[in-house]
Every structure is written in C-alpha cells, then in structure tokens.
Amino acid sequence: MSAEIVNLRQFRKASRRAEKERQAAINREKFGRTKGNKLAQSKERKRDERNLDGAHLDQSKPGRDDDTP
C-alpha cells in the first residue's frame, strides 16, 4: 500500500488559486458586461449627448437682451 506523496505548499497554493478563480467567476457574473453591452451603452450615450446638444438654445443671437426674461 503506497500513498501518493503530496507537497503541502503546492497543495495550498493550488487550493488558493482555485478559490480565487471561483471568486473571479462570481464577480464576472455579478459585475461583468459583455462587449456588446458596452458598445450598445456607448452608442446610446453618444446619441443622447447629440440630442441634448441639439436641444440647447443659442444664447448668442444678435438683438437679444440678457436682462429681459
């Protein structure tokens, strides 16, 4: 009957790596976004900025008094 010899330091390191990978997988699921989601959100933000910029009133029109309401 021969038992497999195990280096405890390597075993501990492997178990820590496995735990970190498990936590990383949980975090990816919880906080991660796909490339498609990031791209869609970026396009939506740019579109919203363009719409907002187009809705600004031009305050520098000639003949306009700043004192009048």
Secondary structure, DSSP 8 states (H G I E B T S, - for coil): -------HHHHHHHHHHHHHHHHHHHHHHHH---HHHHHHHHHHHHHHHHHHHHT---TT-TT--SS--
